[in-house]
Amino acid sequence: MECYLGIDVGSVSTNFALIDKHGKMLKKLYLRTAGRPIEAIKSGLKILKEDLKDDIKIKGVGTTGSGRKLASVIVGADVVKNEITAHAVASISEIPTVQTILEIGGQDSKIIILRDGIVVDFAMNTVCAAGTGSFLDRQAQRLGIPIELFGEIAIRSKNPTRIAGRCAVFAESDMIHKQQLGYKVEDILKGLCQALVRNYLANVAKGKEIKPPVVFQGGVAANSGIKRAFEEELGMEIIVPEHFDVMGALGAALLAKKAMSQNKQKQTNFYGFEAAFKEHRAESFECNGCPNLCEIVQIYVDNKLMARWGDRCGRWSENVAV
Amino acid sequence: MKVTFPHMGNLYIPLRTFFENLGAEVVVPPLSSKRTLEIGCKYSPEFACLPLKVTLGNFIEALEMGADTIVMAGGVGPCRFGYYAEVQREILKDLGYDFDMIVLEPPQGHFWDLIKKFKYITNKKSFKEIYLAGKLAWKKIILLDRLEKMVNRIRAVELEKGKTDKAYKKALNLISNARDEQELAFARQQIAKEISSIKKAKERNLLKVGLVGEIYTLLEPFVNFNIEKQLGELGVLVERSIYISQWVRENLLPSFMKSKEPEVLAKLAEPYIPCFVGGHGRESVAQIVSYAKQGFDGVIHLLPLTCMPEIVAKSVLPMVSKIHSIPVMTFVLDEHSAETGLRTRLEAFVDLIRERKEEKEFGVLSGD
């Protein structure tokens, strides 16, 4: 069977999506990046290889996320795309009439505005990471609640308390203050959900015209408390797509499919699942060529230098073929 | 006397020519780098904007190299920049440096004051000598602006990656080293030859993006992550709204020599910002309208964090963008060095305007 693979290397999770030639999801993986993107990519490849039957043939690979360049060096990608475009592509494939995408991931949040299937505007969070997955994770941990139950508990609240959502530090001190006053955990959690939604709308969406259908995706879309808070604040139905947690990877796979079908002669750059068993090493050093002191990263595959980046002037990145 | 000045893009080339031709010894600070930023930030007030911090770093690096006279621009109006020279003078004095600082205020009716300051710097050279040195520097400015415009057009369509930037670097050296008008004319020919030898792709649907915003962040590639080059590499033709020649015309020439062009342009911003708000706030808005009218596909708006004039401009951008149907993206620049975030947004923006353009053309073809 002919398949396309999408890999989204994010700050918190590394996701894989394998689709068939009709764009149907065959297999998805959601792995923690845990600060080691190379290992995450390799273990993803290993899991896919073990799970899949031998008649699978990868015809194209796309990478996205903040680690898209790194992923491309390791697996051999045909398309390397930014996560905003990848998310939009995936969303359109699931809900073709989508006009607004709310995306909240581990470290960043974005809003994408579409009209007639075309991205017309977008924004990413700039001020701080309050309201992203990592912050919710941390608060759940502090309250001793498994993150999976966060939303469920929040939804039970009838009397949400008001929490400042402008900044993660203020939000946390507000929460501690409220908890010491004796508020119920569910009311604090619901209050936090509302604060995060307010913060998102004020700092990321910033007055952009939010029209339905609204799709909510990214890891945080698993949190029913946040979804509910969005619905209450916007007064519209919020759709969480089936593959909400791997939309970036799905988009990358779809983009790879499109690129390869446009160019039929082209062979995929994919190194094969064997890439997972090669030895990858990343090294970095500080260049002393000028006072910029750029940090140069070098990626070795089986002790062979495959890629370099990080320099402003191109002295190193332009000379990879040693 | 060893004269130095802050960096702002290629401004150091004509400035060096000007002062050297008047017999002053010039210390050009090292090009702005991470070190410049680090020492600049260390000694600057935290809430000041990036231009103060980086130029303070320039001064310290130049003083370390033996400079003893700093020439800095002043300013009037709501932008804080007009006060920066004074703040920097105090900071440098506190640090124990021994130096003179000459602040060139825009000559609003005080043109002779400017000449007097030049006379002081240049050890009482005559008006004629100042004029002649100024003429060569001015010619270099014009040539530099033309070069930058050409490079921003060609980079998007170069067939051999990096060719344009190599030619650009070479051209900068040629202009910098020209000692008189004859040598400069020769340099111009050399550059034209070099640039025209770059092999270009035939791109019919080239994307065009305008750059607007605060002058320093627009002109200094170190603080804007060389955004012109990055856009060029993404296959986008870039046009900047401010070039040094315009700035000199508007700020250093006496009013009777000024062109009327800026006033005409400012009219375009009138429905949104009817008065002067400092810096280039009003001009940024006017330029966006102008780019929309010229059929550009998008505009990128740059400002340093806490820049008041541009924040005023930013507040009306959603309206401007909607009415004139042109996508605008704002980048706020500060000390942080996360280039990845900027790159991701740039790529997404280019995808956005490309799709929009294709859709438009498709609409035209199918008669929608």
Interface residues (C-beta under 8 A of the other chain):
Chain A: S66 K81 N82 E83 I84 T85 D116 I118 V119 V120 D121 F122 M124 T126 G207 K208 C290 P291 N292 L293 C294 R312 G314 E318
Chain B: P30 L31 S33 K34 R35 T36 G162 N226 P318 P327 V332 T340 G341 R343 T344 R345 E347 A348 D351 L352 E355 R356 E359
